[in-house]
Amino acid sequence: MRSRGSQNRLSGNSFGSRVSALIFTMIATMATIYVAGRLWQDAQSRVYLIQQLEKRTSQ
């Protein structure tokens, strides 16, 4: 038979693992959004540079 202390420890561990998984998921989501934003910014910069190059070469 388990004592109350061991039951509390087990439930505490499962709570801690849930919190760890939640924090990991939040960090992974923020990293994904950051990378997507940087890729979007890079694409916009490329479009701008191509437009400027086309303007200067057509003159």
Residue, then its C-alpha position, 0 to 999 in steps of 0.5 A: m500500500r502506498s503512503r500519501g507522501s508517495q502519491n503526492r510525489l507521483s502527482g507532483n512529478s506528472f504536474g511538473s512534466r506537464v508544465s515542462a511540456l507546456i513550456f517546451t511547446m511555447i518555446a518551440t512555437m515562439a521559435t517557429i514564429y520567429v523563423a517564419g517572420r525572418l523568412w518573410q522579411d528576407a523575401q520582402s527584402r529580395v523583392y525590393l532589391i530585385q525591383q530596384l535592380e530592374k529600375r536601374t537596369s532598364q534606364 
